[in-house]
Amino acid sequence: MAIRLRKVNGVAVALCAAKTAAEPGDIYLDDDWHYAISQKYWRDYDEIKIVDEDDIRLAAMVETGGQCMTEELEE
């Protein structure tokens, strides 16, 4: 699901992009970026028990300075 990040009354909120109109200052995240952020959350909070082995492998390569080609990330 694509989302919009917006400040509302000084508070940062994530909104469904399909249900909200764009406003100046919004940060738009398409499905791919939203999923990538979700993956990071899942890795950080392993107690929620959601795992994507491919994401874990790719993130580990990048975070440890391993070689990871852009094409691999796009597949």
Contact map, one row per residue, 1 for C-alpha under 8 A:
111000000000000110000000000001100100000000000000000000000000000000000000000
111100000000000111000000000111100100000000000000000000000000000000000000000
111110000000011111000000000111100100000000000000000000000000000000000000000
011111000000011110000100011110000000000000000000000000000000000000000000000
001111100001111000000000011110000000000000000000000000000000000000000000000
000111110001111000000000111000000000000000000000000000000000000000000000000
000011111111100000000000010000000000000000000000000000000000000000000000000
000001111111100000000000000000000000000000000000000000000000000000000000000
000000111110000000000000000000000000000000000000000000000000000000000000000
000000111111000000000000000000000000000000000000000000000000000000000000000
000000111111100000000000000000000000000000000000000000000000000000000000000
000011110111110000000000000000000000000000000000000000000000000000000000000
000011110011111000000000000000000000000000000000000000000000000000000000000
001111000001111100000000000000000000000000000000000000000000000000000000000
001111000000111110110000000000000000000000000000000000000000000000000000000
111100000000011111110000000000000000000000000000000000000000000000000000000
111100000000001111111100000100000000000000000000000000000000000000000000000
011000000000000111111000000000000000000000000000000000000000000000000000000
000000000000001111111000000000000000000000000000000000000000000000000000000
000000000000001111111100000000000000000000000000000000000000000000000000000
000000000000000011111110000000000000000000000000000000000000000000000000000
000100000000000010011111010000000000000000000000000000000000000000000000000
000000000000000000001111110000000000000000000000000000000000000000000000000
000000000000000000000111110000000000000000000000000000000000000000000000000
000001000000000000000011111000000000000000000000000000000000000000000000000
000111100000000000000111111100000000000000000000000000000000000000000000000
000111000000000000000000111110000000000000000000000000000000000000000000000
011110000000000010000000011111000000000000000000000000000000000000000000000
011110000000000000000000001111111100000000000000000000000000000000000000000
111000000000000000000000000111111100000000000000000000000000000000000000000
111000000000000000000000000011111110000000000000000000000000000000000000000
000000000000000000000000000011111111000000000000000000000000000000000000000
000000000000000000000000000011111111100000000000000000000000000000000000000
111000000000000000000000000011111111110000000000000000000000000000000000000
000000000000000000000000000000111111111000000000000000000000000000000000000
000000000000000000000000000000011111111100000000000000000000000000000000000
000000000000000000000000000000001111111110000000000000000000000000000000000
000000000000000000000000000000000111111111000000000000000000000000000000000
000000000000000000000000000000000011111111100000000100100000000000000000000
000000000000000000000000000000000001111111110000000000000000000000000000000
000000000000000000000000000000000000111111111000000000000000000000000000000
000000000000000000000000000000000000011111111101111000000000000000000000000
000000000000000000000000000000000000001111111100001000010000000000000000000
000000000000000000000000000000000000000111111100000000000000000000000000000
000000000000000000000000000000000000000011111111000000000000000000000000000
000000000000000000000000000000000000000001111111110000000000000000000000000
000000000000000000000000000000000000000000001111100000000000000000000000000
000000000000000000000000000000000000000001001111110000000000000000000000000
000000000000000000000000000000000000000001000111111000000000000000000000000
000000000000000000000000000000000000000001000101111100000000000000000000000
000000000000000000000000000000000000000001100000111110010000000000000000000
000000000000000000000000000000000000001000000000011111110000000000000000000
000000000000000000000000000000000000000000000000001111111000000000000000000
000000000000000000000000000000000000000000000000000111111100000000000000000
000000000000000000000000000000000000001000000000000111111110000000000000000
000000000000000000000000000000000000000000100000001111111111000000000000000
000000000000000000000000000000000000000000000000000011111111100000000000000
000000000000000000000000000000000000000000000000000001111111110000010000100
000000000000000000000000000000000000000000000000000000111111111000000000000
000000000000000000000000000000000000000000000000000000011111111101000000000
000000000000000000000000000000000000000000000000000000001111111111110000000
000000000000000000000000000000000000000000000000000000000111111111110000000
000000000000000000000000000000000000000000000000000000000011111111000000000
000000000000000000000000000000000000000000000000000000000001111111000000000
000000000000000000000000000000000000000000000000000000000000111111100000000
000000000000000000000000000000000000000000000000000000000001111111110000000
000000000000000000000000000000000000000000000000000000000000110011111000000
000000000000000000000000000000000000000000000000000000000100110001111101100
000000000000000000000000000000000000000000000000000000000000000000111111100
000000000000000000000000000000000000000000000000000000000000000000011111110
000000000000000000000000000000000000000000000000000000000000000000001111111
000000000000000000000000000000000000000000000000000000000000000000011111111
000000000000000000000000000000000000000000000000000000000100000000011111111
000000000000000000000000000000000000000000000000000000000000000000000111111
000000000000000000000000000000000000000000000000000000000000000000000011111
